[in-house]
Amino acid sequence: MLVSERFRSLLYEFSRALEFATAGSAFTLGCPVIAADMPGAKKQFEDAAILVNPADELQIVQALQSVFSDNAKREVLIHRGKKRADRFTGRDFAEGLLDLLDEFEPIRQCWFADSQELPRS
């Protein structure tokens, strides 16, 4: 179901909150995941989710329709999601965070190229 931009704005404006469960929670609970195809999504979800362009409403609708109408596809996503959830661990999170910090290090070093110390406030 498509809603107008104005109606969507009103839904957000008058909502008490937006619940945005992590894919890991959805996977664990047996809920198929449709996620935005953003950088890192393929690595995170692998084949356990349907990835869509978040700006393409038709693609989102088609993904939703496929989960609602194709029970075999839904069951495959649930199975893959549970297998994927089993691999989400605290260690995975820590390693991912350390990888991110390693990627960021060269950028941070450019901020204070003339000094090895951070400026003090």
MOQUI-V765313 format. One record per pair of residues at least 24 apart in sequence whose C-alpha atoms are under 10 Angstrom apart, sorted by the first residue. I is the first residue (numbers start at 1). J is the second residue. D is the distance in whole Angstrom. If there is no record, write none. Layout:
BEGIN
I/J/D + I/J/D
END
This chain:
BEGIN
1/57/10 + 1/61/7 + 1/64/10 + 1/65/10 + 2/57/8 + 2/58/9 + 2/60/10 + 2/61/8 + 23/48/10 + 23/49/9 + 23/81/8 + 23/84/10 + 23/85/8 + 24/81/8 + 24/82/9 + 24/84/8 + 24/85/5 + 24/86/9 + 24/87/9 + 24/88/7 + 24/89/10 + 25/81/10 + 25/82/10 + 25/85/8 + 26/78/9 + 26/81/8 + 26/82/9 + 26/85/9 + 27/77/9 + 27/78/7 + 27/79/9 + 27/80/8 + 27/81/4 + 27/82/5 + 27/83/8 + 27/84/7 + 27/85/6 + 27/86/9 + 28/78/9 + 28/79/10 + 28/81/7 + 28/82/5 + 28/83/9 + 28/84/9 + 28/85/6 + 28/86/8 + 28/88/10 + 29/78/9 + 29/81/9 + 29/82/8 + 29/85/9 + 30/74/10 + 30/75/9 + 30/77/9 + 30/78/5 + 30/79/8 + 30/80/9 + 30/81/7 + 30/82/7 + 30/85/10 + 31/74/9 + 31/75/9 + 31/77/8 + 31/78/6 + 31/79/10 + 31/81/8 + 31/82/9 + 32/64/10 + 32/67/8 + 32/73/9 + 32/74/6 + 32/75/8 + 32/76/9 + 32/77/6 + 32/78/5 + 32/79/9 + 32/80/9 + 32/81/7 + 32/82/10 + 33/63/10 + 33/64/10 + 33/67/9 + 33/74/9 + 33/77/8 + 33/78/8 + 33/81/8 + 34/60/8 + 34/63/7 + 34/64/8 + 34/67/9 + 34/77/10 + 35/60/9 + 35/63/10 + 36/60/9 + 44/84/9 + 44/88/9 + 45/80/9 + 45/81/8 + 45/84/7 + 45/85/9 + 46/80/9 + 46/81/9 + 46/84/8 + 47/76/10 + 47/77/8 + 47/80/7 + 47/81/8 + 47/84/9 + 48/76/8 + 48/77/5 + 48/78/8 + 48/79/8 + 48/80/5 + 48/81/5 + 48/82/8 + 48/83/8 + 48/84/7 + 48/85/9 + 49/74/10 + 49/76/10 + 49/77/6 + 49/78/9 + 49/80/8 + 49/81/7 + 49/84/10 + 50/77/8
END
